[in-house]
Amino acid sequence: MDPVLDRAADFPVSAVDQAVLTLCDREPIDTPGAIQPHGALLALEPRALQIVHVGGDTAALLGAAPQFLLGEDAARLFTAEQVVRWRGFADAAGAPLRAVHLFSLACADDRSVTADAIAYRSGEWLVTEFEPRREPAPDNPLAVIHTVLRNIQQAETAQAFCEAVVSEVRRVIGFDRVMFYRFLDDGSGAVIAEALGDQVESFLGLHYPESDIPKQARELYRTNWIRVIPDARYAPAPILSLPDAPPGTLLDLSRGAIRSVSPVHRQYLANMGVVASMSMSIIIRGRLWGLIACHHGSPRHLPYSLREACELLAEMVSSQLEGRVAGESFRAQQRSARVHEELLRRMSEEPVLAAGLIRFRPNLLDLVPAGGVGLWIDGQFSSLGATPPPHEIEAMVGWLNATANDGVFQSDGLPLLYPPAESFADTASGLLALSVSRNPRDYLLWFRPELVRTVNWAGRPGKTADDGGALTPRKSFALWQERVRLHASPWLEPEVEAAHRLRLSLLEIVLRRIDQSAREREAASSRQQRMTAELNDRLALSERLTQALRKESELRAVVENELSEVLRRTVTDQEVERQRIARELHDTLGQSLTMLQLGLQAMGQEVSADDRLRQRLIGIKDLAANLGRDVSRLAWEIRPTAIDDLGIQAAIESLLDSWSEISLVKYELHLSPEESPREMRLPKAVETTLYRVLQETLTNVVRHAEAHKVGVILNISEEVATMIVEDDGRGFDAHGPDIERTPARRLGLLGIRERLALVGGTLEIESSPGQGATLFIRIPI
Amino acid sequence: MTDLQPSLRLRVFLADDHPIVLDGMKALIAADEKLELVGDAVDGPTALRRSMDLQPDVAVLDISMPGMNGIEVARKLIEGCPHCRVLVLTVHEDAAYLRQVLDIGVLGYLLKRSATEELSRGIHTVAGGNVYLDPAIASHPTGLSARTKRAHMETHGTIELSPREIEVARLTAAGHSTKTIALKLQVGVKSVETYKTRYMTKLGFQSRVELVNYAISKGWLGES
């Protein structure tokens, strides 16, 4: 009776049977050639309104069995008003996409029951479906929808929204179970929200393979927003067609509401214990995003108006969901971009790449959600979360190097591509790998676990437990589990994009770092070179300076030596000269004077008589005597012969004697020893120096000191000759600034020091104003 | 010209390396009737030899003659001729020379420039066994001051000085400056000056020389 069902009966209905699936795929669900028997269908030829196809419960609704209506003129059977509506619909330019409500009529078998006539074009035919209202319709369906919309508005996230939607839909239509299905890219799907009545089995979390809702159906649902099955236990009512019309099997009933659905589907519902079902499409941007599926355990005949309202609701929910999904997607992108920025910033601070990407929050897992993430850098593996063991990573990296050539590798079924991964499919069924350097490759690796481990359907075992091979939710889930074995949750496009972007940034950073460190090394090396060169220069300069200094020192030493030599010679020459002069004075001049005196004396003898002449002679003799005395004195002053003949002690004593007489300053002398035998006498230069120093000092005393008494001590030991000259005069500030002393005094002292220096001697002065002065002269021997 | 017996005239020997001076002196002696020139020489060795031979009463010797030092001649003559009186003739007015000469027993010291006036008198004076000093030199006291002062020192033996004062006094007498003493004793210069003032006051000294003499008398300078 049911051509489809008959056909299907030839094949065992097994969940895992590919043949069945293929059959389902090819099942012509939009042209089933039969309808659900609770309503009736007329397909009219639009001009003459002749009934070309007919089927369903026309007897109850229209008062005649289908075969009696076939070929009849609809204008005759219906009221003029109804006919007018038909004509109006037929004549309307452009075919509306959806069915429109033409009119209502009272059911033939029960005038208290109203039936709705809905019309739509199907090919060249004007199809009209009649549906009795078996449940009360709401007074204001739009208001109902308004309320629903208002109630679901508040939900912010897509998930919360879906939950609100199913909750509201159940409130409005009262089905036992209202679910929100979501389709994934591969056609499989999951129940993401659910509103349940008491004691109703939950399908929340149920995943089912794509075969459960075959391609045909999904295509249909894209154009047809709502489908209802008031009672799935029906036996399909065939559509009868006029013999010369194309057979009813080709009548496209997809726009309508009462087409008969796939027997497989009915079986499935029966296996679930579902009697009435309704599903609304959620279409976003032309794609079937999901379904709102409603199940009820007993027959439900939603009135047309409510159904219309639900259709509208589906459209609005779709658009609202779209907004939310888009918003979430946008926010996710923003989040991802922020994470990206933050990761980059971290990496610029951390010298070690791994630290910046893993150690902090946000980290790589915030960028792309996964079970775990790892970094394979320079043969070192660092990880966060659940990852395969390091030795597996090494092998995997090697395989990646060979297979993935363009820097990014992704798979949500890694073990199928890389068999060794089967042993750790629990962590690495999904892999997203980015290479971040050239050779050998460094990688960022995200791992996702096998999906079946994360998805558990919380469904309770129902009466479907022992259905053998029949298609049931449990079977669906098992099938789904089979299909997703060794698979992970797929990598979403935004995630992969984010990974790509990160990779580019990383490469940039890595390159920059290599560049930078190369530049730094170079800078450091050239800096070092510069410094070394500078150092060498300075050393060379220093060397030259040292050399120059040394030469100058040597030169100076030479000059000083020469100067000393000159000075010494000058002094010696001076003394020698003085000595010569003195001796000359003494000997030559002195002798001559003596002779002069003697001559005069002799002359005096002979000139005895003349007094005047005698007197004159005496006068001349006195003159001569004085001259002699002066000469003698002068010679003595220039250089006393005593120094040479008698020794320094005798000479000093004479000096003090005569000086004291002239200056009227008393003196005390202490000599130790009192006399040196000729063999023990000091070198002539030393004796002369001591004499001259004393001479100068005594002169100074007279000039500056205003002293009463002078004490001289001469001590000659084996090592040193010491002469101490002490006066009780005015004194002076021996340590004060030179300004206080008169230039003459300064020169005098300087001269003494110079003279002493020539023989290696030193001068020390002790004096303070008012307390006289003491000179310590030491000459080492 | 004179009737005096040759034996009553003083026998004089002259030695001078300058011939003209010698002639002049000879003339001076000839002019004095009490003097008789018995010999002369122009160098040291000859003077010594001849005078030893002649054994004059008075020998007038120029100190600075070639060959042998006049002082040497004088000394040898005095040794070899006890009754010879020596009068040295010299250009040296230095008192030091005088002392040296007198120490060996020379009785007379005459400056050449005074010779014309004083030769006769000098000879006569020393002939009588007296010291003759040329007046031109005699005004120089011959440095007796140090010696006389030393005599005073010995009466100061019992002054009480503190150990520190003694330390400083010893070092000062040894010829060290105040600064050096301060370093040696590891005290300040002012402290040393204070000690100095104290002991000088205690001892009644005003000069270093006095202190030195005191130190010698105390035997402090043995180990300086």
Interface residues (C-beta under 8 A of the other chain):
Chain A: H586 D587 G590 Q591 L593 T594 M595 Q597 L598 G599 L600 Q601 A602 Q605 K621 A625 G628 R629 V631 S632 R633 W636 P640 T641 A642 D645 L646 A650 A651 E653 S654 L656 D657 S658 E661 K666 Y667 E668 L669 H670 L671 S672 K709 G711 V712 I713 N715 T722 I724 E726 D728 E764 E766 T774 F776
Chain B: H18 I20 V21 D23 G24 M25 A27 L28 A31 V91 H92 E93 D94 A95 A96 Y97 R99 Q100 L111 K112 R113 S114 A115 T116 E117 A136 S139 H140 P141 T142 G143 S145 A146 K149 G175 S177 T178 K179 Q206 S207 R208 V209 E210 V212 N213 L221
